[in-house]
């Protein structure tokens, strides 16, 4: 999560790109899913289950 926020901050500071909060949350969900999926012994977790978690 922190890495994504840092990258979003850098895009804003150095390239002037503004990202919406919802797209930032989706990016964090995608990166965290990839990390958990590759580190977990439980291989039953699906992207649909992970993506359905709503933080708003």
KOLDREN-80570 format. One record per atom (N, C-alpha, C): x, y, z; residue number from 1; residue in one letter. Coordinates in pm, whole numbers. Example, Ala and Ser with C-alpha at 12.3 -4.5 7.8 and 13.67 -1.06 7.14 Angstrom:
X,Y,Z,num,residuo
1319,-569,780,1,A $
1230,-450,780,1,A $
1320,-330,780,1,A $
1285,-225,708,2,S $
1367,-106,714,2,S $
1290,3,787,2,S $
This chain:
X,Y,Z,num,residuo
83,-118,0,1,X $
0,0,0,1,X $
88,125,0,1,X $
187,126,85,2,X $
272,244,93,2,X $
348,267,-37,2,X $
391,159,-102,3,X $
461,172,-229,3,X $
370,236,-334,3,X $
246,196,-339,4,X $
151,254,-434,4,X $
128,403,-405,4,X $
111,436,-280,5,X $
91,576,-243,5,X $
215,659,-279,5,X $
332,604,-255,6,X $
457,674,-290,6,X $
465,698,-441,6,X $
431,596,-520,7,X $
433,611,-666,7,X $
331,714,-714,7,X $
214,714,-654,8,X $
112,812,-690,8,X $
160,952,-656,8,X $
223,967,-543,9,X $
280,1095,-503,9,X $
386,1141,-602,9,X $
473,1049,-643,10,X $
578,1085,-738,10,X $
520,1124,-874,10,X $
417,1054,-918,11,X $
353,1091,-1044,11,X $
296,1233,-1037,11,X $
240,1268,-923,12,X $
186,1402,-905,12,X $
298,1506,-900,12,X $
400,1479,-823,13,X $
508,1577,-804,13,X $
592,1597,-929,13,X $
624,1489,-1001,14,X $
720,1499,-1109,14,X $
658,1498,-1249,14,X $
537,1446,-1262,15,X $
475,1442,-1394,15,X $
344,1520,-1398,15,X $
298,1568,-1284,16,X $
175,1645,-1279,16,X $
49,1562,-1302,16,X $
61,1429,-1289,17,X $
-55,1341,-1310,17,X $
-133,1327,-1180,17,X $
-263,1347,-1190,18,X $
-351,1333,-1074,18,X $
-431,1204,-1090,18,X $
-430,1123,-986,19,X $
-501,995,-986,19,X $
-618,1005,-888,19,X $
-732,951,-926,20,X $
-847,953,-836,20,X $
-825,853,-721,20,X $
-896,878,-614,21,X $
-886,788,-498,21,X $
-931,648,-535,21,X $
-1039,638,-613,22,X $
-1089,505,-649,22,X $
-988,428,-735,22,X $
-918,495,-826,23,X $
-819,423,-906,23,X $
-698,386,-820,23,X $
-665,469,-722,24,X $
-556,435,-630,24,X $
-593,312,-547,24,X $
-716,306,-500,25,X $
-762,190,-422,25,X $
-759,65,-508,25,X $
-803,74,-633,26,X $
-801,-41,-723,26,X $
-658,-89,-748,26,X $
-564,5,-764,27,X $
-424,-31,-783,27,X $
-369,-105,-661,27,X $
-403,-54,-543,28,X $
-359,-117,-418,28,X $
-419,-256,-405,28,X $
-547,-272,-440,29,X $
-611,-404,-435,29,X $
-541,-502,-528,29,X $
-508,-457,-648,30,X $
-444,-545,-746,30,X $
-305,-588,-700,30,X $
-228,-494,-651,31,X $
-93,-527,-605,31,X $
-94,-615,-481,31,X $
-186,-586,-389,32,X $
-193,-667,-267,32,X $
-244,-807,-298,32,X $
-335,-820,-393,33,X $
-383,-953,-432,33,X $
-267,-1034,-489,33,X $
-190,-975,-578,34,X $
-77,-1046,-638,34,X $
21,-1091,-530,34,X $
47,-1005,-433,35,X $
140,-1039,-327,35,X $
87,-1154,-242,35,X $
-40,-1143,-198,36,X $
-100,-1248,-114,36,X $
-111,-1379,-191,36,X $
-153,-1372,-316,37,X $
-173,-1493,-396,37,X $
-42,-1570,-412,37,X $
68,-1500,-429,38,X $
196,-1567,-449,38,X $
265,-1608,-319,38,X $
222,-1553,-207,39,X $
284,-1586,-79,39,X $
201,-1684,5,39,X $
73,-1696,-26,40,X $
-16,-1777,56,40,X $
-12,-1924,15,40,X $
-29,-2010,114,41,X $
-41,-2152,86,41,X $
-183,-2187,43,41,X $
-277,-2099,76,42,X $
-417,-2120,37,42,X $
-436,-2067,-104,42,X $
-449,-2156,-199,43,X $
-462,-2117,-340,43,X $
-607,-2105,-385,43,X $
-701,-2105,-292,44,X $
-843,-2096,-329,44,X $
-892,-1953,-343,44,X $
-814,-1857,-300,45,X $
-853,-1717,-309,45,X $
-858,-1674,-455,45,X $
-969,-1610,-492,46,X $
-984,-1564,-630,46,X $
-984,-1412,-635,46,X $
-958,-1360,-754,47,X $
-959,-1216,-775,47,X $
-1097,-1159,-745,47,X $
-1204,-1232,-781,48,X $
-1340,-1185,-756,48,X $
-1366,-1168,-607,48,X $
-1320,-1265,-526,49,X $
-1337,-1254,-381,49,X $
-1259,-1134,-327,49,X $
-1136,-1121,-372,50,X $
-1049,-1013,-324,50,X $
-1104,-877,-364,50,X $
-1148,-867,-488,51,X $
-1196,-740,-543,51,X $
-1327,-696,-480,51,X $
-1408,-791,-430,52,X $
-1537,-757,-374,52,X $
-1526,-688,-238,52,X $
-1408,-690,-177,53,X $
-1388,-619,-51,53,X $
-1396,-470,-77,53,X $
-1491,-403,-16,54,X $
-1515,-262,-41,54,X $
-1471,-181,81,54,X $
-1380,-86,60,55,X $
-1329,-6,171,55,X $
-1408,123,191,55,X $
-1500,154,101,56,X $
-1577,278,114,56,X $
-1707,253,183,56,X $
